[in-house]
Amino acid sequence: MHDSLKFKHKRNGELLAEGFSGEDLHRKTGKWMTKNRVLDHENDAYLEVVTDPVTSVEIHHCEEPLSKHTGHGSNRKKRAG
């Protein structure tokens, strides 16, 4: 069993922050990793850390202004197929 938690923090209907913490399947390796991600809309901050839970090795670390975090996920350019 793999656990995770998502959250959204709103004030008066405005999204201030959202995040994810827990286990997530790493697509490239097919292994379950520990992922912590926070999108702080109010303070323009993005933080994502992916760690191998077996070895405690940090696989991925991204910390940057949220406004600079583009071209990922659904915002990624589609490959010509």
Secondary structure, 3 states (H helix, E strand, C coil): CCCEEEEEEEECCEEEEEEEEEEEECCCCCCEEEEEEEEECCCCEEEEEEECCCCCCEEEEEEECHHHCCCCHHHCCCCCC
